[in-house]
Amino acid sequence: MKEDKEILRKKIWNAFPKSSYKRIPNYYGAVKAADNLRNTFEWLNSKIIFSSPDSAQIKVREYALLDGKTLIMATPKLKNGYLIIKPKDVKYLTNTAATIKGAFKFVESIKKIPKIDLIVEGSVAVDLTGGRLGKGGGFADQEISHLLKIKSITKDTLIVTLVHEIQIIDEVPIEAHDEKINMIVTPDRIIRLKKKLNNSFRVK
């Protein structure tokens, strides 16, 4: 299965500039996808947003701070754990605070991660059953597993991924430890996936 996943990753990476290789692609249209997410009721009703540190999610993180939401961001490869950034500490520097380097300038110490309303994870590829393919490090699965363990999220917490349309494929090979997503946002549309009892999803 690992070989199948790597074949799929390479197929997606080859569709983007070389700078995307072994990364979550930062695609043309990422800002439009962030705009689409920002206009959903799920976003409007969320006060605390968790985001992966990928470049493709910069606008999502910026919008979170602009909209007065608390931002929790995983550090790259989880080397420094998690960062929490409060809108009141950022003021007019939301675009700086949304970057990996800038986030460290505004971070508050975390004694306990608060309850998270919405998770945004980057993806290399996704399918319409909720299957998600990352870049191979397993960090998104680790993040979600840890947040579940400390009860900052539940099994019902919304997990969103923003991708280009070409990143939506027929089927992502899934292993037991792989966490599924339940909402896909592209520059062109919003796809809500409704969870079923067998842990698969269907388009809503």
Sine and cosine of phi, psi and omega as CSV:
sin_phi,cos_phi,sin_psi,cos_psi,sin_omega,cos_omega
0.00,0.00,-0.58,0.81,0.02,-1.00
-0.87,0.49,-0.61,0.79,0.04,-1.00
-0.91,0.41,-0.65,0.76,0.03,-1.00
-0.88,0.47,-0.67,0.75,0.02,-1.00
-0.90,0.44,-0.67,0.75,-0.04,-1.00
-0.93,0.37,-0.58,0.81,0.07,-1.00
-0.88,0.48,-0.69,0.73,0.02,-1.00
-0.91,0.42,-0.66,0.75,0.03,-1.00
-0.86,0.51,-0.74,0.67,-0.03,-1.00
-0.89,0.45,-0.59,0.81,0.02,-1.00
-0.89,0.45,-0.68,0.73,0.02,-1.00
-0.94,0.35,-0.73,0.68,-0.02,-1.00
-0.85,0.52,-0.59,0.80,0.00,-1.00
-0.92,0.39,-0.28,0.96,0.01,-1.00
-1.00,0.06,-0.12,0.99,-0.02,-1.00
-0.88,-0.47,0.19,-0.98,0.08,-1.00
-0.84,0.54,0.40,-0.92,-0.06,-1.00
-0.86,0.52,-0.43,0.90,0.00,-1.00
-0.90,0.43,-0.29,0.96,0.00,-1.00
-1.00,0.07,-0.16,0.99,-0.09,-1.00
-0.87,0.49,0.76,-0.65,-0.02,-1.00
0.90,0.44,0.36,0.93,0.04,-1.00
-0.77,-0.64,0.16,-0.99,0.22,-0.97
-0.97,0.23,0.87,-0.49,-0.09,-1.00
-0.85,0.53,0.75,-0.66,0.12,-0.99
-0.99,-0.15,1.00,-0.04,-0.24,-0.97
-1.00,-0.06,0.36,-0.93,0.14,-0.99
-0.92,0.39,0.83,-0.56,-0.05,-1.00
0.94,-0.35,-0.04,1.00,-0.01,-1.00
-0.87,0.49,-0.58,0.81,0.01,-1.00
-0.92,0.38,-0.66,0.75,0.03,-1.00
-0.90,0.44,-0.63,0.78,0.05,-1.00
-0.90,0.44,-0.66,0.75,0.05,-1.00
-0.90,0.44,-0.62,0.79,0.08,-1.00
-0.87,0.50,-0.69,0.72,-0.01,-1.00
-0.89,0.46,-0.69,0.72,0.03,-1.00
-0.89,0.45,-0.66,0.75,-0.04,-1.00
-0.87,0.49,-0.43,0.90,-0.05,-1.00
-1.00,-0.06,0.10,0.99,0.02,-1.00
-1.00,0.05,0.41,-0.91,0.05,-1.00
-0.93,0.36,-0.45,0.89,0.03,-1.00
-0.89,0.45,-0.65,0.76,0.04,-1.00
-0.94,0.35,-0.73,0.69,-0.04,-1.00
-0.87,0.49,-0.54,0.84,-0.04,-1.00
-1.00,0.02,0.03,1.00,-0.02,-1.00
-0.99,-0.17,0.71,-0.70,0.02,-1.00
-0.97,-0.26,-0.47,0.88,0.00,-1.00
-0.82,-0.58,0.87,-0.50,-0.07,-1.00
-0.93,-0.37,0.73,-0.68,0.13,-0.99
-0.96,-0.27,0.70,-0.72,0.01,-1.00
-0.69,-0.72,0.60,-0.80,0.20,-0.98
-0.93,0.36,0.32,-0.95,-0.09,-1.00
-1.00,0.06,0.17,0.99,-0.09,-1.00
-0.88,0.47,0.53,-0.85,0.02,-1.00
-0.87,0.49,-0.53,0.85,-0.02,-1.00
-0.90,0.43,-0.30,0.96,-0.03,-1.00
-0.98,-0.21,0.15,0.99,-0.05,-1.00
-0.82,0.57,-0.72,0.69,-0.05,-1.00
-0.91,0.40,-0.57,0.82,0.06,-1.00
-0.87,0.49,-0.72,0.69,-0.02,-1.00
-0.91,0.41,-0.63,0.78,0.04,-1.00
-0.90,0.44,-0.69,0.72,0.01,-1.00
-0.89,0.45,-0.61,0.79,0.02,-1.00
-0.85,0.53,-0.72,0.70,-0.03,-1.00
-0.95,0.31,-0.64,0.77,0.04,-1.00
-0.88,0.47,-0.56,0.83,-0.05,-1.00
-1.00,0.01,0.20,0.98,0.08,-1.00
0.97,0.25,0.38,0.93,-0.01,-1.00
-0.99,-0.13,0.54,-0.84,0.12,-0.99
-0.96,0.27,0.72,-0.69,-0.03,-1.00
-0.94,-0.33,0.80,-0.60,0.15,-0.99
-0.91,-0.41,0.80,-0.60,-0.07,-1.00
-0.80,-0.60,0.72,-0.70,0.13,-0.99
-0.96,0.29,0.63,-0.78,0.09,-1.00
-0.99,0.15,0.41,-0.91,-0.02,-1.00
-0.80,0.59,0.80,-0.60,-0.01,-1.00
0.85,0.53,0.31,0.95,0.01,-1.00
0.85,0.53,0.40,0.92,-0.04,-1.00
-0.89,0.45,-0.55,0.84,0.01,-1.00
-0.90,-0.44,0.43,0.90,0.03,-1.00
0.92,0.39,-0.78,-0.62,-0.09,-1.00
-0.83,-0.55,0.51,-0.86,0.06,-1.00
-0.91,-0.41,0.60,-0.80,0.10,-1.00
-0.86,-0.51,0.78,-0.63,-0.05,-1.00
-0.82,-0.58,0.79,-0.61,0.00,-1.00
-0.98,-0.18,0.68,-0.73,0.00,-1.00
-0.81,0.59,-0.58,0.81,-0.04,-1.00
-0.91,0.42,-0.39,0.92,-0.02,-1.00
-1.00,0.05,-0.21,0.98,-0.12,-0.99
-0.99,-0.15,-0.63,0.78,-0.02,-1.00
0.82,0.57,-0.91,-0.42,-0.09,-1.00
-1.00,-0.09,0.27,0.96,-0.07,-1.00
-0.91,-0.42,0.57,0.82,-0.03,-1.00
-0.88,0.47,-0.58,0.82,-0.01,-1.00
-0.92,0.38,-0.54,0.84,0.06,-1.00
-0.96,0.27,-0.71,0.70,-0.04,-1.00
-0.90,0.43,-0.38,0.93,-0.02,-1.00
-0.97,0.23,-0.26,0.97,0.02,-1.00
-1.00,0.08,0.30,-0.95,0.00,-1.00
-0.89,0.45,-0.76,0.66,-0.03,-1.00
-0.91,0.42,-0.69,0.72,-0.04,-1.00
-0.93,0.37,-0.52,0.85,-0.06,-1.00
-0.86,0.50,-0.57,0.82,-0.03,-1.00
-0.92,0.40,-0.34,0.94,-0.01,-1.00
-0.98,0.22,-0.36,0.93,-0.11,-0.99
-0.89,-0.46,0.10,0.99,-0.13,-0.99
-0.95,0.32,0.58,-0.81,0.16,-0.99
-0.97,-0.24,0.48,-0.87,0.05,-1.00
-0.93,0.37,0.60,-0.80,-0.03,-1.00
-0.94,-0.34,0.89,-0.45,0.12,-0.99
-1.00,0.03,-0.61,0.79,0.03,-1.00
-0.53,-0.85,0.76,-0.65,0.02,-1.00
-0.96,0.29,0.82,-0.57,-0.03,-1.00
-0.95,0.32,0.12,-0.99,0.03,-1.00
-0.92,0.40,0.78,-0.63,-0.08,-1.00
-0.99,-0.15,0.70,-0.71,-0.03,-1.00
-1.00,-0.03,-0.51,0.86,-0.11,-0.99
-0.48,-0.88,0.72,-0.70,0.01,-1.00
-0.93,-0.38,0.73,-0.69,0.09,-1.00
-0.89,-0.46,0.89,-0.45,0.02,-1.00
-0.89,-0.45,0.62,-0.79,0.11,-0.99
-0.98,0.22,0.40,-0.92,-0.01,-1.00
-0.61,-0.79,0.49,-0.87,0.19,-0.98
-1.00,0.07,-0.65,0.76,0.04,-1.00
-0.46,-0.89,0.41,-0.91,0.05,-1.00
-0.62,-0.79,0.29,-0.96,0.14,-0.99
-0.76,-0.65,0.08,-1.00,-0.12,-0.99
-1.00,0.09,0.16,0.99,0.16,-0.99
-0.98,-0.19,0.01,1.00,-0.04,-1.00
0.99,-0.14,-0.02,1.00,0.04,-1.00
-0.92,0.40,0.67,-0.74,-0.03,-1.00
-0.76,-0.65,0.69,-0.72,0.05,-1.00
-0.90,-0.44,0.88,-0.48,0.05,-1.00
-1.00,-0.03,-0.24,-0.97,-0.05,-1.00
-1.00,0.07,0.00,1.00,0.15,-0.99
0.91,-0.42,-0.13,0.99,-0.03,-1.00
-1.00,0.07,-0.30,0.95,0.00,-1.00
0.97,0.23,0.24,0.97,-0.11,-0.99
-0.95,0.31,-0.60,0.80,0.03,-1.00
-0.88,0.47,-0.68,0.74,0.04,-1.00
-0.89,0.45,-0.64,0.77,0.04,-1.00
-0.90,0.44,-0.68,0.73,0.00,-1.00
-0.87,0.50,-0.77,0.64,-0.05,-1.00
-0.91,0.42,-0.67,0.74,0.02,-1.00
-0.88,0.48,-0.67,0.74,0.00,-1.00
-0.92,0.39,-0.69,0.72,-0.01,-1.00
-0.90,0.43,-0.55,0.84,0.10,-1.00
-0.92,0.39,-0.68,0.74,-0.05,-1.00
-0.89,0.46,-0.65,0.76,-0.03,-1.00
-1.00,0.00,0.09,1.00,0.08,-1.00
0.90,0.43,0.48,0.87,0.14,-0.99
-0.99,0.16,-0.35,0.94,0.12,-0.99
-0.70,-0.71,0.22,-0.98,0.11,-0.99
-0.83,-0.56,0.03,-1.00,0.05,-1.00
-0.90,0.43,-0.29,0.96,-0.02,-1.00
-1.00,-0.10,-0.06,1.00,0.00,-1.00
-0.91,0.42,0.70,-0.71,-0.04,-1.00
-0.94,0.35,0.80,-0.60,0.07,-1.00
-0.91,-0.42,0.90,-0.44,-0.09,-1.00
-0.93,-0.38,0.56,-0.83,0.18,-0.98
-0.76,-0.65,0.61,-0.79,0.03,-1.00
-0.94,-0.33,0.83,-0.56,-0.07,-1.00
-0.61,-0.80,0.25,-0.97,0.19,-0.98
-0.98,0.18,0.44,-0.90,-0.01,-1.00
-0.82,0.58,-0.58,0.82,-0.04,-1.00
-0.94,0.33,-0.17,0.98,0.04,-1.00
-1.00,0.04,-0.08,1.00,0.07,-1.00
-1.00,0.01,0.90,-0.43,-0.09,-1.00
-0.89,-0.46,0.09,-1.00,-0.07,-1.00
-0.92,0.38,-0.68,0.73,-0.06,-1.00
-0.40,-0.92,0.74,-0.67,0.11,-0.99
-0.98,-0.19,0.81,-0.58,0.06,-1.00
-0.89,0.46,0.78,-0.63,-0.10,-1.00
-0.91,-0.42,0.73,-0.69,0.12,-0.99
-0.96,-0.29,0.20,-0.98,-0.11,-0.99
-0.86,0.51,-0.56,0.83,-0.07,-1.00
-1.00,0.08,-0.11,0.99,-0.08,-1.00
-0.96,0.28,0.79,-0.61,0.05,-1.00
-1.00,0.05,0.65,-0.76,-0.01,-1.00
-1.00,-0.09,0.43,-0.90,0.07,-1.00
-0.99,-0.16,0.27,-0.96,0.05,-1.00
-0.74,-0.67,0.28,0.96,0.12,-0.99
-0.37,-0.93,0.74,-0.68,0.03,-1.00
-0.88,-0.48,0.76,-0.65,0.04,-1.00
-0.83,-0.55,0.79,-0.62,0.06,-1.00
-0.87,-0.50,0.09,-1.00,0.09,-1.00
-0.89,0.46,-0.30,0.95,-0.11,-0.99
-0.95,-0.31,-0.37,0.93,-0.11,-0.99
-0.30,-0.95,0.20,-0.98,0.07,-1.00
-0.86,-0.51,0.81,-0.59,-0.03,-1.00
-0.88,-0.47,0.92,-0.38,0.04,-1.00
-0.99,-0.11,0.75,-0.66,-0.03,-1.00
-0.93,-0.37,0.81,-0.59,-0.04,-1.00
-1.00,-0.08,0.79,-0.61,-0.05,-1.00
-0.94,0.33,0.63,-0.78,0.06,-1.00
-0.92,-0.39,0.20,-0.98,-0.09,-1.00
-0.90,0.43,-0.45,0.90,-0.03,-1.00
-1.00,0.02,0.28,0.96,0.06,-1.00
0.94,0.34,0.22,0.98,0.17,-0.99
-0.98,-0.21,0.03,-1.00,-0.10,-1.00
-0.73,-0.69,0.33,-0.94,0.14,-0.99
-0.73,-0.68,0.44,-0.90,0.01,-1.00
-0.92,0.39,0.73,-0.69,-0.01,-1.00
-0.97,-0.24,0.00,0.00,0.00,0.00
